[in-house]
Amino acid sequence: MNQRANQLKALDRLLTIMDELREKCPWDKKQTIESLRHLTIEETYELGDAILENNLSEIKNELGDLLLHIVFYSKIGSETNDFDFEDVANSISDKLISRHPHIYGDVRINNEEEVKQNWESLKLKEGKKSVLEGVPKSLPALVKASRIQDKVAGVGFDWEEPQQVFDKVKEELQELDDEISKNNADKIEAEFGDVLFSMINYARFLKINAENALERTNKKFIKRFQYLEKKAKQLNKPIKDMTLSEMDIYWEEAKKIKK
């Protein structure tokens, strides 16, 4: 109970600080919901980086930054009498209760998949015309594809076995290869998109987050390439003047260091 009291005290402190900043700080006074949007997106990506790096200290800090943004938006909303922090907290609490009838009602479920299916069905009962309405239009394409697939799977539109999805990947790769041989740029792009979409779907069946997997590879590539740049500098040789065979030597070294 003492821990909950301390948590509420910490939240009250943050809300009080926000009130003071909004009243006294020139920068904070100037901000609007629109001006904060890009900063919120940036903070979300920074949290994502910290999670991928498993940096718990940074995760804590980045969560604080995001919480500040939630409090900031709520403060601005209160000034126009549209909503405040109480409304925001109650809104998500009401949604969680209504979306978890197996906890707060008499619905019985057997596993995680049934929870997800029930979640999407409840959304439609709340007035949504499509299960895909909840997918933000501005999401990066890779993340959007993953969310689309999650949502349609939640209402039963899905493959039954991972092998079926892998067969679809191979089918899409063959279609891409066919269009490449015809040298039709527009159709090549379309088929390439189908390959990516099917690969993201396959990742879901393998219980892998495609975005995380790709970002891990990005980070791995960056580290190895920076090792290559470091070696080129030690040789006092511009990297663009190195042969591919020379580069490959240091690339393999970088891989061994990682292992």
C-alpha positions in Angstrom: 0.0 0.0 0.0 2.9 2.3 0.8 4.3 1.7 -2.7 1.0 2.8 -4.3 0.9 5.9 -2.1 4.5 6.8 -3.3 3.5 6.2 -6.9 0.5 8.5 -6.6 2.7 11.1 -4.9 5.2 10.9 -7.7 2.4 11.4 -10.3 1.0 14.3 -8.4 4.5 15.9 -8.3 4.7 15.6 -12.1 1.3 17.1 -12.6 2.2 20.0 -10.3 5.5 20.6 -12.2 3.6 20.6 -15.5 1.1 23.2 -14.2 4.1 25.4 -13.1 6.0 25.0 -16.4 2.9 25.8 -18.5 2.4 28.9 -16.5 6.0 30.2 -16.2 8.2 28.7 -18.9 8.2 30.6 -22.3 8.8 27.4 -24.2 6.3 25.2 -22.4 3.6 28.0 -22.6 4.1 28.1 -26.4 3.5 24.4 -27.1 0.4 23.0 -28.7 -0.8 19.5 -29.4 0.4 19.8 -33.0 3.9 21.2 -32.0 4.4 18.3 -29.6 3.5 15.6 -32.1 6.9 15.1 -33.8 8.7 15.2 -30.4 6.4 12.4 -29.1 7.2 10.3 -32.2 11.0 10.9 -31.6 10.7 10.0 -27.9 8.8 6.8 -28.9 11.7 5.8 -31.2 14.2 6.5 -28.5 12.3 4.2 -26.1 12.4 1.6 -28.9 16.1 1.9 -29.2 16.6 1.5 -25.4 14.4 -1.6 -25.4 16.3 -3.2 -28.3 19.6 -2.5 -26.4 18.1 -3.8 -23.2 19.3 -0.7 -21.4 17.0 -0.7 -18.4 18.2 2.7 -17.1 17.5 4.3 -20.5 14.1 2.5 -20.7 13.2 4.2 -17.4 14.3 7.6 -18.6 12.5 7.3 -22.0 9.3 6.1 -20.3 9.5 9.2 -18.2 9.8 11.4 -21.3 6.8 9.7 -22.8 4.8 10.1 -19.5 5.7 13.8 -19.6 4.2 14.0 -23.1 1.0 12.4 -21.9 0.8 14.8 -19.0 1.6 17.7 -21.4 -1.2 16.8 -23.9 -3.6 16.4 -21.0 -2.7 19.8 -19.6 -3.3 21.5 -23.0 -6.6 19.6 -23.3 -7.7 20.9 -19.9 -7.1 24.5 -20.9 -9.7 24.1 -23.7 -12.0 22.1 -21.5 -11.8 19.2 -23.9 -10.2 16.6 -21.5 -7.7 16.4 -18.7 -5.5 13.8 -17.1 -8.4 12.3 -15.2 -10.3 11.9 -18.4 -7.3 10.2 -20.1 -6.7 7.8 -17.2 -10.4 6.9 -16.8 -10.8 6.5 -20.6 -8.1 3.8 -20.8 -9.3 2.2 -17.6 -12.9 1.9 -18.9 -11.6 0.5 -22.2 -9.4 -2.1 -20.4 -12.4 -3.3 -18.4 -14.7 -3.5 -21.4 -12.1 -5.3 -23.5 -11.3 -7.9 -20.7 -14.7 -9.5 -20.1 -12.8 -12.7 -19.1 -11.5 -10.8 -16.1 -14.3 -8.3 -15.3 -17.2 -10.3 -16.7 -18.4 -13.9 -17.2 -16.7 -14.7 -20.5 -14.4 -17.8 -20.5 -11.3 -18.0 -22.6 -8.7 -20.8 -22.9 -5.6 -19.1 -24.3 -3.9 -15.9 -25.6 -5.3 -16.3 -29.1 -8.9 -16.2 -27.9 -8.1 -13.0 -25.9 -6.9 -11.4 -29.2 -9.9 -12.6 -31.2 -12.3 -11.4 -28.5 -10.5 -8.0 -28.4 -11.1 -7.4 -32.1 -14.7 -8.6 -31.9 -15.4 -6.1 -29.1 -14.0 -3.3 -31.1 -16.5 -4.0 -33.9 -19.3 -4.0 -31.3 -18.2 -0.6 -30.1 -19.0 0.8 -33.5 -15.9 0.4 -35.6 -16.7 -0.5 -39.2 -13.5 -2.3 -39.9 -10.9 -4.1 -37.7 -8.3 -2.2 -39.6 -9.5 1.2 -38.5 -7.2 1.1 -35.6 -4.1 0.9 -37.8 -2.5 4.4 -37.9 -2.1 5.7 -41.4 1.3 7.3 -40.6 2.9 4.1 -39.3 6.1 3.0 -41.1 5.1 0.5 -43.7 6.9 -2.5 -42.0 5.2 -1.9 -38.7 1.9 -1.2 -40.4 2.0 -4.5 -42.3 2.6 -6.3 -39.0 -0.3 -4.6 -37.3 -2.6 -5.3 -40.3 -1.8 -9.0 -40.1 -2.3 -9.1 -36.4 -5.7 -7.5 -36.6 -7.1 -9.6 -39.4 -5.8 -12.8 -37.7 -7.7 -11.7 -34.7 -11.0 -12.2 -36.6 -9.9 -15.5 -38.1 -8.4 -14.4 -41.4 -5.2 -16.3 -41.2 -3.2 -19.3 -42.3 -3.3 -22.5 -40.2 0.4 -23.6 -40.3 3.8 -21.8 -40.6 4.6 -24.0 -43.7 1.7 -22.6 -45.6 3.1 -19.1 -45.0 6.6 -20.1 -46.0 5.1 -21.7 -49.2 3.5 -18.3 -49.9 6.9 -16.6 -49.4 8.4 -18.9 -52.0 5.5 -18.3 -54.4 5.9 -14.5 -54.0 9.6 -14.8 -54.6 9.0 -16.7 -57.8 6.5 -14.0 -59.0 9.1 -11.4 -58.3 11.7 -13.3 -60.3 9.3 -13.6 -63.2 8.7 -9.8 -63.2 12.4 -9.1 -63.0 13.0 -11.1 -66.1 10.3 -9.0 -67.9 12.0 -5.8 -66.6 8.8 -4.1 -65.7 9.7 -1.6 -62.9 6.2 -1.0 -61.7 5.3 -4.7 -61.4 8.7 -5.5 -59.9 8.0 -3.0 -57.1 4.5 -4.5 -56.6 5.9 -8.0 -56.3 8.7 -6.9 -54.1 6.1 -5.4 -51.7 4.2 -8.8 -51.8 7.5 -10.6 -50.8 8.0 -8.2 -47.9 4.4 -8.5 -46.7 4.6 -12.3 -46.8 7.9 -12.3 -45.0 6.5 -10.2 -42.2 3.6 -12.6 -42.0 6.0 -15.5 -41.7 7.8 -13.7 -38.9 4.5 -13.5 -37.0 4.1 -17.3 -37.3 7.7 -17.8 -36.1 6.8 -15.6 -33.1 9.4 -13.0 -34.3 8.8 -9.3 -34.4 9.8 -8.3 -37.9 10.6 -4.7 -37.0 12.9 -5.8 -34.1 14.6 -8.4 -36.3 15.4 -5.9 -39.0 16.6 -3.3 -36.5 18.9 -5.8 -34.9 20.4 -6.5 -38.3 20.7 -2.7 -38.9 22.6 -2.3 -35.7 24.8 -5.3 -36.4 25.6 -4.0 -39.9 26.5 -0.5 -38.5 28.9 -2.0 -35.9 30.6 -4.1 -38.5 30.9 -1.3 -41.0 32.3 1.1 -38.4 34.9 -1.5 -37.5 35.8 -1.6 -41.2 36.1 2.2 -41.2 38.3 2.1 -38.1 40.6 -0.4 -39.8 40.8 1.8 -42.9 41.7 4.8 -40.8 44.5 2.8 -39.1 45.9 1.9 -42.5 45.6 5.6 -43.5 43.6 4.5 -46.5 40.3 5.9 -47.7 37.7 3.2 -47.5 36.6 3.9 -51.0 40.1 3.0 -52.2 40.0 -0.4 -50.6 39.2 -3.4 -52.7 36.2 -5.6 -51.9 38.6 -8.5 -50.9 40.4 -6.1 -48.5 37.1 -5.0 -47.0 35.9 -8.6 -46.7 38.9 -9.5 -44.5 38.0 -6.8 -41.9 34.3 -7.6 -42.3 35.0 -11.2 -41.3 37.1 -9.9 -38.4 34.2 -7.8 -37.2 31.9 -10.8 -37.3 34.4 -12.8 -35.1 34.7 -10.0 -32.6 30.9 -10.0 -32.3 30.8 -13.7 -31.6 
